[in-house]
Amino acid sequence: MRGSFRNTRATLFWGIFLSIVSAGMIAGALAAESPTTELISPKDGAPLVFIPAGTFPMGVPQGARDGGVDERPNHTVYVDGFYMDKYEVTNGRYLQFVTETGHRSPLHPTDPTKNLWQGNMMPESITNLPVINVDWYDAEAYCQWADRRLPTEAEWEKAAKGSNDWRFPWGDVEPTNEHLNFGQVWRGEATLVQVGIYEKGKSPYGVYDVAGNVWEWVADWYDPDYYQKSPDRNPKGPITGVEKAIRSSGWQVETPQVRIFTRIKSKPTDRNHSTGFRCAMDVSSSSS
């Protein structure tokens, strides 16, 4: 009887022990598989936020009477989980890129009055302002240097409004000066504001300045008819094209263009004083 009792007690002990170990292993595995909500890029120190996988309504909201033909039809798109820069790339971070790589400075191609940099020098006062006067190739080069990439149009819009069929990143309330930097005329560095100051204007995932401040390059070639034939999972735009898509809205826009579904186009070699960018990153890259 005593031997039988000891065996039973030992069996119970090992059963509990193995259950605890197994539970710990499962919890560890789940933790490894669950992406961090926010992380810091080791390359340039930029904070990134996780955008979870799932569907969202892309394009002009259902029932809306405005919006361009190239922003229709409203269609459901599935996007894999990814990371998005919390802020637009700043001059301070771009200076690090220029210093380390010898890449050209962000200067307006024809009008020096629209520059924030002075040749290869960057005034300290613009450190936290979004970089401007960069073309698509400049933006792509920065993202590659930073071990990231430009977001697709679909990723950008998902990060900007979540799964909501909204007009703006914050909902359907008309924009005010507490939501974004818009309705400006060019006044040099005073035209722009530091990234990340508009709490009321951030997206459901905590991405700042997806409306106002500067327009943002994305990865896709532009096609006015793309929404009519877009795949419903991870669309990446046309294979080739002449112009690249630009999203967000700049410091000069008025209320109609603040809409989160607004699409514009530009030649990839165009540089101007109202366009910047932000980067994205695959989840797999965050653990490599």
N, C-alpha and C positions, 0 to 999 in steps of 0.2 A: 504494500500500500504506500509506504513512504517513498519507495523508488518511483512508483507511478506518479505520485504527487510532484516529486522533483522534476520528472520529465515533462509533466504538464506545465509546471511553472516555467521551465526553460523554454518550452515551445512558445508559451505566451510572451515571454520576454523578447525572444528573437523575432516574433511576429510584429510586436510593437516597434522594435528597433528598425526592422526592415521597412515598416510603414513610414517611420519618420524620415529615414534616409531617402526613400522613394519620393516622399512628398517634397523634400528639400531639392532633390534632383529635378523634379517637375517644375517647381517654382523657379529654380535657376534657369531652366530651359526656357520657360515662359518669359522671364526677365530678359534673357538674351534675345528672344524673338520680338519683344515689344520695344519699338523705337523710343528713344528719349524724346520727351515733349519739346525740349529746347536744348540746343548745344552750341558750342562756340567753335568756329573754324580755327584749327591750329595754324593755318597759313596767314590769315589776315586779321584774326580776332573778331570776325563778324559773327553776331548771334543769328542763329537760324531757328525757325520754328517748324515743327512737324505738321504736315498736312495729311490727314488720314485718307486711306483709300475709300472710294465710294463714288456714287453718282451725284450729279448736280445738273440743273437746267442751264444750258449755255445759250447765250444770245438774248434778244429782246424778250422781256418778261411776257408771260401769257396775258393777253388782253390789252397790252400797251399799244398806243396809237402812233408813237414816234419810233425812231430807230431807222437806220439805213437798211437798204436791201441786202447789203453784205453782212448784216448782223441778224439776219433771219434765215431759216425759221428757228424758233426756240426748239432745242433738241437736247435729249438726255445723253450725257456723256459720263462714262466711267473713267476715273483716273486712279492709277496706282498711288500708294502712299509715297510721299517725297518730302524733302526739306526745302524751305524757301527762306531767303534772306529776310530777316525781320525789318530791315531798313534798306532804303536805296543806297547804293555804293557811294561813299563819301569821298571828298577830295583827299582827306587824310589817308584813307586806305589806298586810294589811287596813287598817291605819292609813293607809298611803299612799293607798289607794283612798278612804277616808272623807275624808281631808284634801283631796284633789284634787277630789272630786265633791260633797261635802256629804251623802253618803249617811248614813243613820242608823247609829248605833253598834250593835254586836252585844250587845244586852242581853236578858236573859230577860224575857218579857212580864208575868210575875206575881210572880216570886220574886227579889228582889235578892240573896239569899244564894247564888244560882247564877250570879252575874255574875263575870266576870274584869275587865271594864272598869269604870271609875268615871265614869259619864256619858260624856262625849266624850274622856276621858283614858284612856290605856292604860299601866299600870305597865310599866316596862322589863323587869321580871322575867318577863313572859309573852311577850316578843317572838318567841321561837322555838317557842312552844306553838301547836298548831293552833287556829284561831279556832272558836268555838262560838256558840250562840244566833243562828244565821242561818237564815232560811227559804230555800225554793227560789228565790224571786225575788231575795233578797239574793245568793245564790250565782251565779245567772245574770247579775245586774248586774255583779258583780265580774269574771266571766270575759269578758263583753263589753268592759268597760273595759280589761282586760288583753289585748285582741285575741285572745281564745281563746273557748272554749265549754265547756259541761259535757259530759262523756263520755256515750255511750250505755251502757246496761247491758252490752251485748255487748262494747263496747270496754273497759269497766272490768274485766270478768271476764277478757278476753284479756290485758290488761296485768297482771292479778294472778297468773295461773298459766301463761301461755304456751300452748303446744299440749298441755299435760299434763292428764290426767284425774285431777287431784289433789284432795285434800280441803282442803289448805292452800297458801298461796303457796310454801312451802318443801318440800312433798312430803306424805307421809302420816304423818310423825312427829307425835305428839300435841303440842300447844302447851305451852311452858313460859315462865317469866318472862324467858328469854333470847331469845324470839321476838317478844314483843309486850307491850303494856301492857293488861292485862285483869284481871277479878276484883276491881275496886276499888269502894269506896264514895266518895261525894262528899266531898272535903276541900278544896274550893276549887282553887286553881291547882296544889296538890300532887297532885291526882288525875291530871293529864295529864303527859306527858313531852315533851321536845323532839322535833321531827320528825327522822327519819333516824338514830336511834341503834341500832336493832336490825338488826345485820348479818345475823343468822341468820334474820330474818323477812322479808327483802326478796324480791321476786318474781324470776323468772328473768331479767327485763329490767332489774332494779335499781330497781324502784319500791318505795319504803318505806312501811310502815304501812298496807298494804292489809288488814291485820287488826289490830284493836285501836286504841287511842287515841280516835278518834272515828268514828262512822258518817259516810257520805258521800252527799250528794245526787248523783243522776245525772239525765240529761236526760229519761228516759222517763216517760210516764204508766204507772201500775201496772195490770196486768191479771193476775189469778191464773191465767187460762187461756192466756196469751200464748204460752208455750212449745209448746203443742199446735198452734199455727197460725203460728208465727213464720216469716218468710222466711229462707232459708238464706244470704242475702248481706246484710250490713250492716243488720240489723234495728234499727229505731229506736223500737219500741214502738207502742202504739195512737196514733191521731191525736188523740183526746181522752180525758178521764178525770176523775176526782174526786181521786185521790191520786197522788202521785209515788213512784217507786221509790227506795229507799235501799239502798246496798250497804256492804260492809266489816263492821265490828263495833266497838262502842264500848268504852270503858274499864270498863264495868260488866258485860260479858258473861262467861258461863262457857264452858267448852270447846265444848259443842255448837253454840253460835252463832258460833264462830270460823270455821267452815267457809266456804270461799271462795265457795260457791254460795248462801249464805244471802241471801234476799230479804226485805225488810220494806217497809212502805208508810207514808206520812204525808201529811197534807194539805199542799199547797205553802206554806201560810201558817203552818205550825207552826214555832216556834222553841224549842229546848231546849238544855240544857247538855251534850249528848252527841253532837250532830250538827254536822259541818262539811262540807268539800268539797275537791275538787281540780279543776283544769281540764284540758282536752284541746285539741288544735289540729290542723287539717288540714295535711298535708304541703305543699299548695300555698300555705298562708298563711305558711309559714316562709321562702319565697323572694320574697314580695311586699314 
